[in-house]
Every structure is written in C-alpha cells, then in structure tokens.
C-alpha cells in the first residue's frame, strides 16, 4: 500500500517537473495545447477516482447489508463468548483457591 502511494506521488511529481521544464523551454504558442492535454489527463483521473469511489461505496453497502442481516446472530455469538469467558475465569479462580489451600 505504501509503495503504491509512493509510486502515485512520484508520477505526480514527475508530471509537475515536466510542466515546469516545458514552460521554460517551449514556445508559448504550444502552451495552450499542453494545457489542453493536462486538462484531459485531469478529467481522466477524476473519472478513475469516481469509479474507485463507486466500488468502495458498493462494498460498503454490501457489508452494511450483511451486518443488518446477520447482526442478531453475531450478538448471540458475542454474548455466548462472554459467558464462556466468565465460566473460564471462574474455573481459573476455583483452581487458584484449591491450590492455595494445599500450600
């Protein structure tokens, strides 16, 4: 994950450096064309971001639906786990008291 963020930042940085170099070395007649291309790239990246956001929303809604559907069963399981933990704790207390009597 960190490597992909680094790669994206590196790409954005290289695009920024190339823009600075192009502004310094190219005629200003072609500047409008370059800015048009950059605008198209920005539009494409915003479309990609929208698709990624839609996919994330889809997965979020699916997990929310599963939580609503199976939530009551999860609470029963959680309560059972708490009761089992209390029983285990009482059992450990019993063993500790039993062995303290012998010592």
N, C-alpha and C positions, 0 to 999 in steps of 0.2 A: 504494500500500500504506500509506504513512504517513498519507495523507488518510483512508483508511477507519478506521485505528486512532484517529485524532483524532476522527472522527465518532462512533465507538462510545464513546470516553471522554466526549465531550460529552453523549451521550444518557444514559450512566450518571450523570454529574454533574447533569444536569437532573432526573433521577428522584430523586436524593438531595436536591436542593434542594426539590423539590416535596414530598417526605416531611416535611422539616423545616417547611415552611410549613403543611402540612396538620395536623401535630401541634400547631402553635401556634394555629391559627385554628379548628379544627373541634371539635365536642363529642367527648368521649371515648367516646360511645355508638357512633359510626361508626368508631372506630379499629379495631375487630375486622374490620369489612367491608373497610376499606382494607388491612389487613394480609393478609386473605384474597386480595384482588386481587393484591397484591405477591407472595404465595406462588405464585399461579397463573402470574404472569409469570416468576418464577424457575424454575418447573417447565418452562415452555415453552422458556426459554433453555437449560436443561440438556438438553432433548431436541434442540434445534438443535445444541448442541455435540457431542452424541453422534453425530448424523448426519454432521457435519463430520469428526469423528474416524474414523468408519467409512469415509467416502470417502477420506480420507488413507491409511488402512490398506490399502484396496483398491488405490490407485495404488502404494503402497509394495511390496505383494506382487507386483503385476504387473511392476514394474521389477526386482525381485529375481529373478523367474522368467526374464525376458529376459536378465538378467545370467548366470544359470546356463546358459541355453540357448546364448547366443552368446559366452560368456566365452572359450572356447578360440579362437574366430576373432579376438576382439579382442586376445588375447595374441600371436597370429601377426602381426596387422597392426602391433601396437606394436613387436614385435621387428624387423619389416621397416623400420619408420620409423627405428628406432635405427641399423640397418645403413646405411640411406640417408644418415642424418646423418653417420655416420662416414666414408662414402665422400666426401661433400661436404667434410667437414673435411680429409681427406687431399688432395683435389683443390685446395682453397684453399692448403694448405701447399705443394703442388708448385708452384703459380703464384707464391707468395711467394718460394720458393727460386730459381725460374727467373729471376725479375726481379731478385733480389739479385745474381745472378752478372753480369748486364749492367750493373749500376750501379757 
